[in-house]
Amino acid sequence: MDFRGKKYERGSNWSDPEVVELLQLWSDESVQMELESCLRNQHVFNRIAEVLREKGIHRTGDQCREKIKKMKLEYRRIKDNQKTLRGGRTWKFYEVMERVLTNRPSIAYSSLGGSVIAHQVLQGAPGVEGYHLHPQHHPAFGSPPPGAFIFGHPPKLGELMEIKCEEVDSDPCMTPEPPPELMYPIGSGEEPEGDRGLGLELDGTMGDGRGEGQAEASISPSGFSERNMACSSGAGAGGSGGGSGFRGGSSLGSLPRLRKRRRVGRGREPLDEALVRFLSSQRAVEERFLALEECRLQREAEAEQRRAQMEQRRAEMERQHEFRMFSVFTHMVSALRPDLSPPPLSRRGRARQEEEEEEEEERGGLYPRPSSDPPRASPYLSSRGNQIRNFETILQEGYTMYHADKHDEDKNPSGIINLGTSENKLCFDLLSKRLTQSDMFQIDPPLLQYPDWKGHSFLREEIARFLTYYCKTPAPLKADNVLVVNGCGSLFSSLAAVLCDPEDGILIPTPFYGVITGDVLLYSSVRLVHVHLDSQMSGSDERPFQLTVEKLEKGLEDAKQEGISVRVMILINPHNPLGEIYTPTEMKDFLEFAKRHELHAIVDEVYMLSVFDESATFHSVLSFNKIPDPQRTHVMWGISKDFAASGLRVGTLYSENKHVIDALGQMAYFHGVPGTTQHQVAHLLHDRDWINQVYLQTNRARLKASRQYITSELNSLNIPYLDRPAGFYIWADFRKFLREETFEEEIALWRQFLNNKVLLSCGKAFECSKPGWFRIIFTDKTYRLQLGMQRLREVLDDRNLDNQLDGLKKSSQSEIKTKPSPSEDKKKPSQSEERRSLGKSEDKKTAVHSGPDHALDCSNDDIVEDTLQSAPSTGGLDSLIGVLRQQIRSSDWLERNTPELFAHENPEVFEVFNKLIERSKE
């Protein structure tokens, strides 16, 4: 059966006996000789396949070649890495491959008379037999093709081998004279002594008496052998051996004439060198091909491993979903019959439950709650060192957990999605392209030397021009008033050190960026005095969380009554986390307040270019024609937010107070920026065309699109939020998902988000006055935002269900305890009716009605809220049934899990469920 032309799997599905038969043919030394000598050796594997088919092994030549190639790759991998298989076993074919590839005969090439010949270089100890061209061959291989080295015995030393035989045509004018032939003794490294420099052509029998039937194979100038030379005269009578070597004849008249010519020795060396280069390049190409093949196999193995991890993750998610669905049914049954309690698990069930809990802990799926016990003091640290060591905020805790289990689409798809850290991850393509241009990689000697600790002069001058342009200052800013350090956190720490004494206070409205607490406390022992802003409007407030001078006055007065000396006030504009943009009038009022009380005003404007709404306008303090107290007003800015480069760590401060700049310059020794980074930032800020025409337009468009996606998700979840035009975040109200309005319950919800692998920032981290508010970052790739909101939605659905089940269970228990008489039932409304009426009355007081777009602010588009309440009343069974129907519609769990399959996979759980059903029927 002919398999040529048909496609089969490349070199796979070989059994061990088939591999043994293949190796026996391939490892033959004559076959190895032929493979080494041929540039195109497919015909060798075709003949091997024919021999295998005679033995009942139906393989093609391509499959044989691919199998040998894979075995050579495996041999090289094991030999190079010195690896063994699992269990310490070695590869069964390693010794065979080692023997064949180590003892493979080498072929040397040389040229004679302008022609190239190939002969074997004998290896090993004396007496080891080599191989040569011979007319005898394996019968299964048929007629050898050009260049074939078939099984034979070496010729004796001194025997002559014909290189090429031709007869001179009788008409030299019609046919060009062929090149002369050369006879030389095999095994000797010399030519006939009497003919050095001459080529001798001879055709016929030699003087040693051997004639008919005594023949040797011919070698063509390219190193190939042919049994019948077309150019040879008397081809029909070339001897019974089938070769074109010496033809029998006893008469000297039958001998052709001898021709002599002068050999050209100078052309031999360049040809040898060219041949060596060609063979070397061919070997290099083969090695490169093998290396690429090994890399391809490695990549396929890695891809298979990633697919296995994804399948494992999918199975875990399905298992968790099944458990949630089963919990829904068990809670429903227990809520309907509160006197029923599930029977205790069997010993096998308890053991299985413990194993599952241990596996969950090993996977790290649940993050343990921090211990309530105070951490022990280290004997190696001072009291201040222990205070710094034990200082950890909620923001730092979540950030640490995120870095321990960071999401990666390929390597860690089940990792944590970070929607809590304020970073712009939307413009990496723009920044990477700009920062890798040629002007960014200039290294001058000053960049590698100690700089001015305030920053290199070229950077401070560029920052002064940049702020003058984008802050729209009435006059150019001075570079001497600019300070550069490694981030705005270092600026807060340094300012607290030079403006305050230990235990002094800094006035700051809440909520605020919570990291500032550690910035001013750890180095300088300065405390923050909070001015609490509320979401509920009161007095002259026009919007939620509105800051007024009256609130600042009250906060300062409360601090004085507590004996706190307030020296500084911090204003964040645009605000973090509210996204608020203060008007010029409001900022002037705040600065006038600071001037009256002789307070330094630190104005943080790090988000001044991150305003994505065209209708909103940001006004910097530096744009004022007259600042109320310029000697106590210090403006802060950095590239972390506006230029999406939080990793470069560059923050700058502008102040008209020379004493403050000098003091901060002393502190800047500890917070310096590398010279190469300063060079890059200076060139980045200098490129106004790229900033205005490329970066800012693209950045604002991407900010707006990402924020629109998050707000649409919040609207679908009926979650209120502040609608603000700046920043990377949305301040959202999750209070209706809390079982009770306490910060403990808020942190519990935050940990539940974190356990479901999505990180948010809770209001407690920003010192918010009321629990339930969360900050959501939207400056990330779309697929991560989608995955993060999906995980957030899962937690909120579970929360809704748990809250409703708890309310239903409490109402059922209260109904069983009271058991009113029928007459009382007619007089008194049911608890569910009372709760519905109470809910309606409360909704009338607190609900914010929406317009046609189902989203409206309570005042000036501030808090966006849907008219529909996300959590229905917990007083009746209808709400629970509605939630269950929604869960069933959104899942194909019932289609994929029949009762028979569930009983087979979870017999203990199915038994418990059946008992519950039977008891409920009774």
N, C-alpha and C positions, 0 to 999 in steps of 0.2 A: 504493500500500500504506500503510495507516494504522499508524503506529508509536506513536501516543499510547496510553498505558495500559500499554505494555510497558517493562520495566526493562532498561536497558543500562548498561554501565560509564560512570561519570559523567565525561564530557568527555575521554575518553582515546582512544587509537588513531586520531588524526587524521593524515592524510597532509598533506604541504605543499600540494598543489593544493587539497585540501579547506579547509585553513586560509585560503588566499588567497581562495577564493570566499566564505567566511564573513566575512572582513575587508572585502571589497568591499561587502557588504550592510550590515554593522554600522557601517562608517565613514562611510556616507552622512550628510550633515549633517541632512537631515530626520529620519532615524532617530534620530540623536543628540538632535535637538530633542525628539522624542517620548519618548525614554528619560528625558531630564531633567525632562520635565513630568509624567510619570506616576508615581504612587506604586506602582502594581502594573503592571509592564511585561512580564508573562509572555506576553501576547498578541502582543507585538512579536516575541519570539523564536519563537513558534509560527508566525508568518507568514514569518519568515526561514527556518525549517525547511521550510515548504512550498515556498518558492522553491528551496531547495537540492535538495529531492526532485524538482522538475521538471528539475533539471540532472543527476539521477542520483546525488546524494549523499543517502543515506538516514540522516538524523539527526533526533532529536526536539528540541523546543524546550528541554527540560531540558539536553540535551547541548550545545546551542549556548550556553545561558547559562553552564553550568559551564566550557566551554572559554574563553569570553571572560573569566570571572572568574579563571581560572588565568593567562591571559595578562596580565591587569591586575596580578595579584600578582607575576608574574615581572618585569614592567616596573617596578613600584615597588621591588622588591628590588634590581634592577640600578641604578636611578636613585638610590636612597637610599644604597646602599653603594658606588656607582661601581665595580661589579665587572664583569669580563668573563669569558667562558668560557675554558676551558683552551686553551692555545696562543695566547692574545691575540686570539681571534676574538670578534666581537660577535654579539649575537642578531639573527637575520635579520629579525625582525618588530619590532625596537626602534624604527626610524624611523617605521613606520606607527603604532604605538601612541603614540609621542611626538607626532606631528602631530594625531592624533585627540583625545587627552586634553588636549593643550595648547590647541587651538582649539575645544574643545567650546563651543557657544553657551550663554549664560546665560539663564535665565528669571527675569523679575521679576514679582512678584505685587503686585497692588494691589486696592483695594476701591472700588466706586462705588455709592452709594445703598444701602449695606448688603449689596451682593453682591461676590463676589471674582472677579477676572478675572486672566488670565495673558497676558503678551505678551513677545516676545523683545526683549532688549536688544542692539542692533546693536553688534558689536565690530569692531575692526580699523580700517583706514584708510577715509577717505570713499570711497564707491562700492562698498563690499563689500555684496553682496546678502544680505538676511536671508531669513527664511522666515515664512510666516503660514499661517493655515488656508485651505485651498482645496478646492473640491469635486473637483478633478482629482487622481488618485492613480495609483500603480503598479497595473497590472491584476492582477498576481499577488497583491496583498495583499488584494483583495476590499474589502468595505465596511469603512471605518475604524470602529473602536469608539469609544466615548466617550473624549474626550481625545486622539484620534489627530492627529498632525501629519504629514501626508503631503506628498510632494514638490510644490512649487508656486512661484510667483513672488510677490514682495512687492507689495502694493498701492501705488498712487501716493499721494503726499502729498495730503491733502485729501479722499481718498475716505472715505466713511462705512462703518462696519461695524456690523451689527446685533448688539446685545448679547443681546437676548431679545425675541421677538415673541409677543404674545398678543392675543386679542380679548376685549373685555369681554363677559361672558355677558349675554344679554338679560334674564336673571332674576337680579339681584344678590342677591336674598333667598335663593335656593336655593344659589348657588355663591359662595364667598368671592371677593372681588376679587383678582386676581393682582397681583404687584408690577409697578410701571410699567416701561416699556422706555426705553432711553436710546440715542440715536444720537450718536456723536461722531466727529470726523475722526481717522483713524489717522495716527500720526506726530506729531501736535501734542500738546503737553503740556497743552493747555487745553481747556476745554469751550466750547460756543458762547457768544459774548460776551454775547448778550442774555438768556441763561438761567442766569446764575450763581446757584447755590443752588437751582435747579429741576431736576427730571427731566422730560425731554420724551419722549413715546412717540409713535411714528409708524410706520404700517404702509402700504406701498404704494410706488409708484414715486416717485422724486425728480425735482426740477426740472431735472436735467441732461440729460434726454431719454432716459436708458437705461431700458429696460423689460424686455420678455420676454427670457428667456435670460440676462439679466445678473443674476448672483446672487453672493452671498458667503456663506461658511459662518457659522453662528451660534456664539456662544460662550456657554456656560451660566455661571451665577454661580460654579460651582466650577472654571471654566477648561477644561471639556471641550467638544468640538464634536460636533454631531449633524447628520446630513443631513436628518432629518425630525423636527421638533419636534411632539410629541403635543399640546402646548398651543396650537399655532398654528392659526388659522382658515384655511379654504380649503386644507387640506393637499393635497388632490388636485390643486389647480391652482397649486401653488407654483412653477411654472416648469419648463422642460425640463432645467435644469441639475441637478436632483435635490436642490438645497439648499432650505433653509427661509428664505432671505433675502428679497430684494425680489420681490414677486409682480407680474406685469405687469398693466397696466390704464391706460386713457387717460381715464377719467371720474373726476372728483373725487368723484362720489357713491360710487364703490367704495372710497374711502379710509375707513378706520375713524376714529373720532373721536380727538381728541388729549386726553390726560390730563396734568395737571400736579400735582406734589406737592412739598412742601417737603423738601429733602434734609436729612438729619441728618448733619452733618459731624463731630459729636463722637464718634460711634461708630466712625469709620473708623480712627483711630490705634490703639486697643486691639486691633482685629482684625488690623491689620498687624503689630503687635508679637507677637501670639499666633501668627500664621502664620510670622513669622521665627523665633520660638523653636521652633516645630514642625519647620521645615525644618532648623534648626541641630542639633536633637537627632537628627533622622533621619540627617543627615550624620555626626554623631558616632557613632551606632550602626553605620553602614556602615563607618567607619574602624576601630571596635573589632572588628567582625566580620572585616575583612581582617587586622587584627593577629593575632587569634586563629587565623585560618586559616593565617597564616604560621608561627605558633608550632607549630601542629599538624603542618605539613609538616616543620618543623625537628626536632620530636620523632620523627617517623617516620624521618627520615634518621639520627638518632642511634641509634634502636633497630635499624635495619638495619645500622649499623656495628658495634654490639655483637654482633649475631647473626653477622656475618662474623668477628669476633674469636673468638667461641666455636667456630665451625666450624674456624677455623685452629688453635686450641688442640687441638680434638678430633683433627684430622688429625695434628698433631705427636705426640700421645699414642699414636695408633694406629701411627704410624711407629716410635716408640721401642719399642713392644711387639713389633712385627714384628722389629725388630733384636734384641731380647732373645731371642725365640724362635729366630731363626736362630743366634744365638750359642750357645744351648743345644745345638742339633744339631751345630754344628761342634765344640764342646768335647767332645761325646760321641764323635764320630768320632775326634777326635785323642786322646782318652783311651783308646779301644779299641785304636788303632794309634799308639802314641807315635812310631814311626819315620816316620810320615807328617807332612808339613808342608804347609800350603796353598800352592799355587803363587803366585808373585808376581802382583800385579795388573797389568793392562795400563796403558798410558799414560793411556787414557781413564778407567779405574777409579781410578787414583791421583789424577787431576785432580778427579774427582767427589768422592772422599773428602776432599781438601783443601778443596773448596768447602763441603762439609757441615760440616767443622770450623770454617771461618771463619764460616759462618752461625750456628753454635751459640755461638761467642764473641760475635758481634754481638748475639744475643738475650740474652746475659747468663745463659744457662741454667746454666753452670758457673762457680763462683766460684774464682778462682785461689788457689792456696796462697800464703801470705805468703812473701816472700823470706827466705832464711836469712841473708843479708848484713845486718849492722847498719845501721840508717838513718844517713845522714850528718847531722852536727850543723849546725844553722843558725847562720850568723854573726851573725844579728840577735838571738839569744837568749843568755841566760846559761847556764851549765852546768846550773843548776837548771831553767831554762826548757826546755832541750833534754830534760832528764830527764822533765819533765811532758809535753812534746810527744810523746815516744816511748813514754810509758807507755800500754799498751793490753792489757787482759786479754781472755780468750776471751769473757767475757760482753759486753764492750763491742764486740768485733769482730762477734759475731752480732747484737747490737742495731743496729749501724750498717748491716749488710747488710739487716736486716729493714726499716728505715725507707727504704732505697733501693728496695725492691721489696715494699711492703706489700700484703697481700692485700685485695682489695675485690671484693665479690660481683658488682658491675656493671662497674666501671671496670678492675679488674685481677684477674680470677678465677684467673689462674695465678700470683699473687704468693705470698709466703712466709706460711705459717700460723705464728703465734707461740705455741708451747707452751713457751717458755723464760723469758719475763719474768713475774714474779709480780705480776699485776694482776687485780683482780676486775672482769670485764666482764659480770657477770650481773645487776646491779641498776641499770643506767643509767636505766631507766624510773622507778624509785622516787626516785632522787636528782634527776633532772631535774624531776620534778613538784614535789618539795619545795623545791628551790632556786629555783624560778620563782614561788613564792607572794609575796604582797605584802609580807610582813614582811621579806623578804630584800633589798629594794631601797631601804632607807632610807639617805640620805646626810646625815650631820651634819658640821658643820665640823671636829670633831676627827679624823674619818676621813681628811680630806684634808691634815692637818697632820702634822709630825714627832711620832711617838708615843714613849712609853717603849720603849727598845730591847728590853726584856724582853717586851714585848707590852702591848697595851691592858689596863687594869685590869679592864674588864668581861669580857674573854676569859679572863684568868687566874683570875678568881673563878669563872667558869662551868666552867673545866677542873678547878679544885679540887673543886667540887661534883660534877662528873661522875665523877672518879676516886674520890671518897669513896663514891659510890653503887655503881658497878660493880666496884670493887676490894674493896668491903666492908671498909673500913678501920675499926679500932676507935674512932678519933676523927676529927673533920672535918679535912681537910687545909687548910693555909694557902695563900692565894693568893700571899703573898710568896715562897714556896718554889717557885713555878712559873715556868718560862722557856718562851717560845714563839719558835721560829725556823722557817725555811722548809724543813722536812723533817728526817728522822732522820739523813740523811747529813751535814748541817751540824752536827748534835749530835755525831756521832762525831768530825768534824774539830775542832770546838771543844774537846771534852773531851780529845782527844789533845794539843792545844796547851797547855791549862791544867794538865793532870795529869802530863805527861811532858816530858822534855827530848829533844832530838834524839838518835837512836840508842838510846833506851830501848826496852823491850819491853812488849808487851801480851799476856798469856796468853789463848789462845782455843782451845776444842776444835774439832777438824775432824771431818767437813766443816762449813763455816759459809758464810754469805752472803758470796760472794767480793768484793763491792763494798767491804766494810769495809777491805780492803787498801789501796785507793787513797784512801779517806777519811782514814786516819791517816798515810799516807805522803807524799802530795803536798804538804800544807801544813806538816806538823810533822816529817817525816823520822823517824817512829816506826815500828818494825818489829813484826811479829806473831810471837809464839812459839807454835808449833802443838803442841797436845796431840792426837795422832792416836788416833782411835777406829776399831775394826776391826769388820767384819761377822762375823768368826769369834769366837765367844764363848770366853773363856778365864778361868781363875781363878774368881772369884766373880760373873762376869757372869751376868745373868738374861735378857738380850736383846741383840741385835746393836746395835752403836754405843752401848753404854751408857757414860755418863760416871760416874766414881767419883772420890772424893777421892784415892785412891792414884794414879790416872793424872794428876791435877793436881799432886800432889807430885812425881811423876817428871818431868813437864814443866818444873816450876819448877827442879828440881835440875839438869836438863840445860842450862837456860838460864844458870844461875849458872856452871856449868863452862865454858861458852863465853864468859863474861865479859859477859853481857847483864844489864842492870839492869831487872828487871821491876817495874813500878809499878801496873799495872792488870790486871784480869781481866774478860773479857766473857762474859756468860751470856745466851743467847737462849732465851726461854720464852714461848710454844711455839716449838719449834726450827725453824729454816730451814736446810737443806732436809729434815730428818728428819721433821718433824711431831710430834716428841716433846713430851709434857707432863710436866714434872718434878713430883714430889710435894712437898708442903711439907717433909717430912723431908729429902729430897735437897737442896732449895734451902737449908735451914738449915745443912746440912753444908757446902755450898759456901761459904756466907757465913762460917761459922766458920773455914774454911780461909783465906779472904781476911783475916779479922781477925787470925789468928795471924801471918800474914806481912805485915801492914800494907799490904794491897793494896786499891786502890779497886775496887769491884764495880759495873760498868755492866750493868744488867739490862734487856734489850730485850724489851718485852712488846707489840709492835705487833700481834700476832695474838691478843690476849687475848679478843676477842669473836668470833673466827672458829673456834670449836669447834662442829662440826656434829653430833657424836655425843652423844646424850642421856646415855649412860652415863659419859661422861668429864666431869670437873670441873676447871676451871682455878683455881689459887690464886695470887693476886698476892703479891708480896713486901710490898706495902703493907698486906695483910690480916693480917700477923703482929702479934701483941700486942707482941712485943719483937724488933726487928731487932738481930742481933749487933753490928754497927758502923754505926749510922745516919749518922754523919758521913762515912763512906766508901762509902755505898750510894746509888746514883743510878738512878732508874727512868725508863725512856724509853717513850713511847707517841706515836702519831700517827694521823691519820685516813686515811692512804693505803690501808691494808689493810682495817681493820675497817669503814670507811665507803665503800669503793670509790671513793675520790677522790684518787688519786695525783697528779692534775694540780693540785690546790689547793695542795700543798706546805705543809703545816702539821705540824710536829713539836713535841712538848713534853717537858720534863724536870722531874721532881720530885726535889728534894734538900733534906735538912735542913741541909746545910752552906751557911751564908750566904756564906762566902768563895768557894766554888765558883760560887754563883749570881751574885755580883758580877762575878767574872772572866768568866763566860760572857756576862753582860750587856754587857761591853765588846766581846766578839767578836760579839754579836748585831747590832751595828751593820752588819756585812757580810752578815747573813743575815736581814734583816727580812721581815715578812709585810705585804702591803698592808692598809691600814685597812679597805677594803671587804670583803676576804676574811676578816679577823678578825671583822667584824660578822656575816657569813654563818655562819661556824663557830660563833660564840657562840649564835646563834638555833637552829642545827641541834642542838647539844648540849643546849640547854635544853628541846627538845621531847621529853620523856620518853615521852609517850603514843605519838607516831609511832615512836620508836625501839623501844619494847617491843612494841607491838601490830602494827606494820606492817613495819618494816625488818628487825629481827633475826629474826623468825619466817620471813619470806620468804627472807631471805639464807641462813639455815641450811638451809632446805629445798632451795634451788637448789644450794647447795654439795654437799649430800649426793647429789642426783640426778646432778649432773655427775661427781662422783667415782665413783659407781657405774657410770656408762657406761665411764669409762676403765679401771677395774679389770676389768670384764667383757672389754674388748678385750685387756688384758694377760693375763688368764686364757686366752683363746682362743689367744694367741701363746705360752703357756707361759713367761711372763716373771715371775720372782720380784719381789716388791716389799715394802716395809715397809707394814704396815697400821696407820696412825696416825689419830687422830680430829680433827686440827686442821690449819689452813693451807690453801693453795691448790694443793698440789703432792703428787706421789707420787714417792718415792725408789725407783727400779726398777733391777734388776740385769740388764745386757745383756752380761755377761762371756762367755756362751757364743757370742755372735756375733763375738767378736774372734778373729782368726787366731792371735794370741799376746797374752798378758796384759801389755801395755805401754801407757804413756800415749800413745805415738805412734800405736798402733793405735786407741786410744779416740778420739783427735782425728781420725783418718782416718774413723772411723765417724760422728763428729759432722759432719764436712764432707760426707759422703755424704748424711746427712739434709738438710743445708742445700742441697745441689745438687738434691735432690728437693723443694725448697720447703717444708720443715718445720723449724722451729727448736726445738731442745731445749737444755738446759744439761748439759754433761758434768761428770763428777766432778772433773776436773782444775781446773775453774773454782772449785770449792769446797774445793780442797786435800784431796781424799779420799785416803786412804792406799793404796787399791787401785784399779786402773783397771777400767773397765767399768760404773760406776754413772752413771745419768742422772736428772735431775729433770724431771718432766713436769707442766706446769701444766694444770689441768682447769677453771679458772674462765673459760670462754668459751662463746659460743653453740654450740648443739648441732651446727649444720651445719658450723661450722668445726672442731669437735672430730672429727666424722666424717671430714671431708676430711683433716685432719692425721693421724689414725690410719691412714687408707687409704694416704697417702703413706709413712708410717712402715713399714707392712706391706710395701709394695713394696720398700723398701730391704732389709728383713730377709729377704725371699724371695730376692732377688738374692744376699745374703750367704750364705745357706744353700747355695744352688746353687753359688756359687763355691767355698765351702769344701769341698763334697763332690767337685766336679770336681778341685780341687787334690789332695785326698787320694787320689782314684782314680788320678790321673795318677802321683803319687809311688809308689803301691803297684804300678802296672803297670810303671813303670821299674825298681823294685827287683826285681820278679819276673823281668824280662828279663835283668837283670845277674847275678842269682844262678843261675838255671836249674838247680835241684836235680835230682838223678837220681831215677828212679822209686822206688828203695828209700828214698832220703832223704825223698821225698814221703810215703811210708807212715809213716815214723817221726816226722817233724816235722809239726806242725799248720801250716796255711796262715797267712799274715799276717792274712787277714781273720778267721780263727778266733781268732788270738791277740788281735787288737784287740777282737773281740767279748767274749772272756773278760776282757780287761783293762777294757773298759768296764763289764762287769757287776760286777767287783770294785770298781772306783772308784765305781760307782753305789751299791753297798752301803755304802760309807763316807760318801759326801757327799749322796746323794739324801735328800730329806725326803718322807716318804710322806704322802699326803693321806687325808682321811676321805671320807665319802660325797659331799661337795660338791666333790671334786677340788681342794681348796685348804686347806692347813693351815699353821700357823706352826711354825717350829722351836721356839719357846718363847713362850708367852703371845701367840699371834696376831701374831707379829712379821714374819717373812718369808713371804709367800704364794708357794707354788711348786706347780706341777703335777707329778704323777708321771711323765707322759710327757715325755720329752726332746724338745725341739723340733728339735734337729739329730740326725738318725739317724747311725748309724755310717758313716764314710767309707771303710770297707775293702772294700766290695763293690759290684757293679753293681746289685743289687736296690734299694738305697736311691736310686740315681740314677734308675732307671726309675720308682720311686714318685713322686719329685719331678716328673719329666717328665709323668707321668700327671695329677698334681695341676694342673700348669700348663695342660695341654691341657683338662682338664675346666672349669677356671675361665675359659676364654677361648673366644670364637667365631672365633678367628683362622683356623683351618683351614676353617671354613665360608665365610668371606668371601674367602679367598685360595686360589684353585685354582692348580695348577702352571702352567697355561697363562697365567693372569693374572700370576703372579709372574715368569714368563719374559719376558713382554712388558714389564713395568715395570722389572725389574732384570736385564737380560740378562747383565751382567758377573758379578753375584753368583750367578745361576743357573748360569752356566757353571762357576764355581769349585766350586759345590756338586756338580754332576754329575761333575766330575773327581775330587772326593774320594770320591764313592760308587763310581766305577769302580775307583779305586785300592784302596779297601777290599775290593771284591769280588775283585780279583786277589790 
